[in-house]
Amino acid sequence: MSKLLRLFRRATREEEGITGLETAIILIAFVVVATVFAFVVLSTGLFSAERGKEAVYAGLQKTRGTLELRGSVVATTDGTVVTDLVFDVANSAGGEPVNLDPAATSNKVVIDYRDATVNETNITWVATWPVAGDSDTLLEPGELAEIAIDVSALTATLGANQPFALEVKPPLGGTMIIARTMPAGLDTVVDLH
């Protein structure tokens, strides 16, 4: 029995160094795996944050170029049909300058006309700065531009009780839709609110 006990003690004594070495290897493996996992998590988080930032900046750029209607839409008539539509536009708060040169070949505002029978795209319009503005064709923050559309030049005949819509599409930002209905009686000048 004592011989067996000695053999057992020697076997356990020889295993102590191996057990410590195996434990160290396992701990190192855990540290390496945890480090790789942490690197992957951090890289994914940084990548997601960068994509989120890009989405926010793209959204801000899109909203900064948006136009807004200021005041009423005024229709001029000959007593039976509308000849001209006039309305004022300005930049929305914090907006970027918008090119209001109808003769521009790129980066320009496009206006479409639509009613029950006609859908005309890229119609002719004129911009003036009667109230506030400088001498260039850019609608900048703090400026107010008047847009006039010669409706008699369109294939449409806009008369009493007829609904219509104008889509003002700046190069950046959202589309501004102006939808109105002509009243039953047409004066020479009609305020469409």
N, C-alpha and C positions, 0 to 999 in steps of 0.2 A: 504494500500500500504506500509506503513512504517513497518507493521508487516511482510509482505512478504520480504521486503528488509532486515530486521533483520535476518530472517530465512536463507536467501540466504548468508548473510555475515557469519553467524555461520557455515553454511555448507562448505563454501570455507575455513574458518579458520581451521576447523577440518581436511580438506583434505590436508593442507600444509605439515604436518608431514608425512602423508602416501605417498604423491607424492615424497618427498625427500627420503624416505625409498625404494620405488619402483625403483627410479632412481639409488640409490646406489646398489641395488641387480642386476639390469640390467648391470651396469658398471662392477661389480665384475664378472658377468657371461661372459661379453665380454673379460675381462682380462684373465680369466681362459681358455676360448676357444682359444684366441690368443696365450697364453702360450703353450697350448697343440699343436696347429698348428705349432708354431715355433720349438718346440721340435721335432716334426715329420719331419719337413723340414731339420733341422740340422742333425738329425740321418740319414736321407736318403742321405744327402750330404756327410757326413762322410763315410757311407757305400760305396757310389759310388766312392769316392776318394780312399778308400782302395782297392776296386776291380780294379780300374785303375792302381794303383801302382803295384798290383800283376801281371797284364797283361804286364806292362812295364818290370818288372823284369824277367818274363818268356820269353819275347821276347829277352831281353839282353842275358839271359843264352843260348838261342837257337842260337843266332848269334855269341856268343863268341866261340863256339866250331867248327865253320865252317872252313874247309880246303880250300886252294886255290892252283891252279896249278901255278907253277913257271917254266917258260921255256917251252921247246918243248916236245912233245911226240916223242920218238925215237923208231923205229921198227928195229929189227935185222931179216934178212931173210936168207934163204939158196939159194936165187936166184929166187925161184918160190912161196914160201909161207912164211909167217911170223912165226918166231920161238919165239921171245920175244918182249914185249913192256916195255919200261922204261920211267918214268916221275918223276919229282920232285914236292913235295908238301910242303907247309908251312902253319902255322896258319894264319888266317886272322888277321888284326890289332886288338889288344886287345883280342885275342882269348885265350880260356882256353886250357891247355894241352890235347892232344889227344893220346890215347893209340894206338901205332902202332905195337903191338905184335900180329902177325897173329895166334899165338897159344893160345891166351887168350880165356877163355870160356865166359866171359861177358865183357861189356864195350869195345868192340873191333870194329875196322873198318871193314866193309863188302864191298867187291867189286864184282859187277855183270858185266858179259860180254854179249853183245847183238849184233847180226848182222842180216842179212836177213833170215838166216835159223836156228840160234841157240840163245837160251836164257839161259845162265847158271848163277846160283846164287851162291854167296859165293865161288868164285873161289880162288885158292891158289895163294898167292903172298908173296914177301919177301921185307922187308924194311931195308935199310942201311942208314948210315949217312956219306956220303963221303965228304961233304963240311963243314957242321957246325952241331955240336951236342955233347951231353955228352954221358955217357955210359949207360943210361937207355933207355927204350923203349917208353918213352913219347915224343911226338913231342911238344916242348914248344916254346913260343915266341922267335924269333930270330934263331930258328933251321931250317934246311932244310933237308928233308929226300928224298931218292930216292926209288921209288917203282918199283919193277921188277915183271912182270907177264910172266910165261912160257906159251905162247899161244899154243905150240905144245902139251901140256898136256890136252888141251880142246878138245871137240868133234868137234870144229869148224876148218875149214881150211880157213885161212885168206890170200887171194891172191890179185893180181893186180885189180885195179878199184873197190874194194869192200869196202863199208862203214861199220863202226862198232862203237859201243859206249861202254864206261865203266862208270858205276855208282859207285862212291866212297861214301859210306854212313858211316859217323862217328856216334858214339853213341849219340852225341848232335850236333845240328846244321843242316844246310841244306845239301842236297845231291849235290855233285859235279859231273856233267855230262861232260865227255870228249868224244866228237863225232868227228870222223875223217874219211876220205876216203883215201884208199891206192892209190898211183899214178899208172899210166899205166905201167911204167917200174920199176922193183924192183932191187935196188942195195943191197949190203950186209948190209949197214946201211942206213936207210931212216929217214930223219927228217920230221915229220908230222906237224911242226909248232904248 
